[in-house]
């Protein structure tokens, strides 16, 4: 599978992801460190189908994860949204 770079730092598979618009035009971005493993990430916040979504992208290489890889995506709770200042 080929990949491409969007937003000058995020590498995603060539197949279209549903939340791609969040990566190219986020409502907000946040710097974060994942609780498991301590991976430094940038969170891209937006909505998909009317639901809040945060896509976390690695800021640095760590183990098998390379800078620009999507680490995870979540639908945050209201508490998470508040804790993150969103």
HELIX and SHEET records of a PDB file:
HELIX    1   1 UNK A   20  UNK A   24  1                                   5    
HELIX    2   2 UNK A   78  UNK A   83  1                                   6    
SHEET    1   A 2 UNK A   3  UNK A   6  0                                        
SHEET    2   A 2 UNK A  10  UNK A  13 -1                                        
SHEET    1   B 4 UNK A  28  UNK A  33  0                                        
SHEET    2   B 4 UNK A  40  UNK A  48 -1                                        
SHEET    3   B 4 UNK A  51  UNK A  58 -1                                        
SHEET    4   B 4 UNK A  70  UNK A  74 -1                                        
END                                                                             
